[in-house]
Amino acid sequence: MTSTPLVRSAATVSDMASLRHVHERLTELWNQRWPKAHPCLPDQLKTEYRNQWVRFHSLPESKRYPEADHEYATALGRCNTVMDELFNGPIYLMTTVYTSSPDWSGEDEPWRTAIVEDEPGFESYAHLHLAQHEWEPGALDGLLRRVADDAEAGVTITDPNLRWLFHPYDGGMDVLAPTTAERDALRDRHRDWLPKHPLGF
């Protein structure tokens, strides 16, 4: 998979203008499609858009963490199967860096920032970064394995128009569909992977 950062470490004026354009376009799209949730806080989506949300578990019997090679293969296989049904061509990979400051000091400018914890002395902020990719099955397996091990969080994968949102977490994946009908069709294709909880958790 090829990866294209949206800004380079020695960004020119034109690079920065292009980055701002991408950020502005995605902000506008997000506000149109998912206005009730903040992109830095993907857990809000399942609450605010329950009729478009479905959760799949990564392992049989809803086991949370893989412990053997065959379990990693199952977990990654399920993620790739779902993503291959959602994406064809360019995707945006959104990854989150957590800091104690709202100000970002790194080279790559985040798209969005949100406060996660505001208790004095324990402040935490989420900085959401974007990269462009061409989708192909298996290419994100390294990242997905870190998510499965709870070594990375705050990852969302989406198409350029933000129609589908794929949010992996340690134990499974949350998917937000453009419509309830499309959510239902995806859910019905993978009923064996659904949680047993009556509310879908």
C-alpha positions in Angstrom: 0.0 0.0 0.0 1.3 3.4 -0.9 1.0 6.1 1.8 0.9 9.9 1.1 1.3 12.2 4.0 -0.9 15.3 3.7 2.0 17.6 4.7 5.8 17.0 4.5 8.4 17.9 7.2 9.8 20.8 5.0 6.4 22.0 3.8 6.3 24.7 1.1 3.6 27.4 1.0 1.8 25.4 -1.6 2.0 22.2 0.5 0.4 24.1 3.4 -2.3 25.6 1.2 -3.1 22.1 -0.1 -3.2 20.7 3.5 -5.6 23.5 4.6 -7.8 22.8 1.6 -8.0 19.1 2.5 -8.7 19.9 6.1 -11.4 22.4 5.2 -13.0 20.0 2.8 -13.1 17.2 5.3 -14.4 19.4 8.1 -17.2 20.5 5.8 -18.0 16.9 4.9 -17.8 15.8 8.5 -20.2 18.5 9.6 -22.7 17.4 6.9 -22.5 13.7 7.5 -21.6 13.3 11.2 -22.3 16.6 13.0 -23.3 15.0 16.3 -19.9 13.5 16.9 -16.3 14.8 17.0 -13.9 13.0 14.7 -11.3 12.8 17.5 -13.8 10.9 19.7 -15.1 8.0 17.6 -16.8 6.4 20.5 -19.5 9.1 20.3 -20.6 7.8 16.9 -22.3 4.6 18.2 -24.3 6.7 20.6 -25.3 9.5 18.3 -25.9 7.3 15.1 -27.2 4.1 16.5 -29.4 3.5 13.4 -26.3 3.5 11.2 -23.9 1.7 13.5 -23.0 -1.9 13.8 -20.3 -3.7 15.9 -18.5 -6.9 14.9 -16.3 -8.8 17.3 -12.9 -9.9 16.2 -12.9 -13.4 17.6 -15.3 -16.3 18.1 -17.3 -16.3 21.4 -16.4 -12.6 21.7 -12.9 -13.3 23.0 -11.3 -9.9 23.5 -7.5 -10.4 22.8 -5.8 -12.8 20.4 -3.2 -15.0 22.0 -2.0 -17.2 19.1 -1.1 -16.8 15.5 -4.4 -18.4 14.3 -6.4 -15.9 16.5 -4.5 -13.0 15.0 -5.2 -14.4 11.6 -8.9 -14.6 12.4 -9.1 -11.1 13.9 -7.2 -9.5 11.0 -9.2 -11.5 8.5 -12.5 -10.2 9.8 -11.3 -6.6 9.7 -10.0 -7.0 6.1 -13.1 -8.7 5.0 -15.3 -5.9 6.2 -13.0 -3.1 4.9 -12.8 -4.8 1.5 -16.6 -4.5 1.3 -16.5 -0.8 2.2 -13.5 0.6 0.3 -12.3 0.5 -3.2 -9.5 2.9 -4.1 -8.4 5.9 -2.0 -8.9 6.0 1.7 -8.0 8.3 4.6 -6.3 6.8 7.6 -7.0 8.8 10.7 -4.7 8.2 13.7 -4.7 9.9 17.0 -1.8 11.2 19.2 -2.7 12.0 22.8 -0.9 14.8 24.7 -1.3 16.9 27.8 -1.5 20.1 25.8 -4.0 21.5 23.3 -1.1 23.0 21.3 0.6 20.7 18.7 4.4 21.0 18.5 5.1 18.3 15.9 5.8 18.7 12.2 2.6 17.3 10.7 -0.3 19.5 11.5 -3.3 17.6 12.9 -6.7 17.9 11.2 -8.6 18.3 14.4 -8.0 18.5 18.2 -10.3 17.7 21.0 -10.1 17.6 24.8 -10.4 14.1 26.3 -10.0 14.8 30.0 -10.3 18.3 31.6 -9.6 17.5 35.2 -6.9 19.9 36.4 -3.6 18.3 36.5 -4.8 15.4 34.3 -5.7 17.2 31.1 -5.5 15.1 27.9 -6.0 16.1 24.3 -6.5 14.1 21.1 -4.8 15.3 17.9 -6.2 13.6 14.8 -3.8 13.1 11.9 -4.6 12.2 8.3 -2.7 10.1 5.7 -3.9 9.1 2.2 -3.7 5.5 1.0 -4.8 3.2 -1.7 -6.9 0.4 -0.2 -5.7 -3.1 -0.5 -6.5 -6.1 1.8 -3.7 -6.8 4.3 -1.9 -3.5 4.0 -3.0 -2.2 7.4 -2.4 -5.4 9.2 0.5 -4.0 11.3 -1.6 -1.2 12.5 -4.7 -3.4 13.1 -2.5 -5.8 15.1 -1.4 -3.0 17.4 -5.0 -2.0 17.9 -5.9 -5.6 18.7 -3.2 -5.6 21.3 -4.5 -2.3 22.8 -1.2 -0.7 21.9 -2.8 1.9 19.7 -6.2 3.6 19.8 -8.2 6.3 18.1 -7.9 4.9 14.6 -10.6 5.5 11.9 -10.5 4.5 8.3 -12.8 6.2 5.8 -13.4 6.8 2.1 -12.7 10.3 0.6 -16.3 11.3 1.0 -16.6 10.1 4.7 -19.6 7.9 3.8 -18.3 4.9 5.6 -16.4 5.0 8.9 -14.4 2.0 10.1 -13.2 2.2 13.7 -11.2 -0.8 15.0 -10.7 -1.3 18.7 -9.2 -4.0 20.9 -11.8 -6.7 20.6 -13.6 -5.7 17.4 -14.7 -3.0 15.0 -17.4 -0.4 14.9 -18.7 0.5 11.4 -20.9 3.6 10.6 -22.8 3.2 7.3 -24.3 6.0 5.2 -27.8 4.7 5.7 -29.7 2.2 8.0 -30.4 0.0 5.0 -26.7 -0.3 4.1 -25.9 -1.0 7.8 -28.5 -3.7 7.9 -27.1 -5.3 4.7 -23.6 -5.3 6.1 -24.8 -6.7 9.4 -26.7 -9.5 7.8 -23.7 -10.6 5.8 -21.7 -11.2 9.0 -24.3 -12.2 11.6 -21.9 -14.8 13.1 -19.6 -11.9 14.2 -22.2 -9.9 16.0 -22.0 -9.4 19.8 -24.5 -11.3 21.8 -25.4 -8.3 23.9 -29.0 -7.2 23.0 -27.9 -3.6 22.3 -25.1 -4.7 20.0 -22.1 -3.9 22.3 
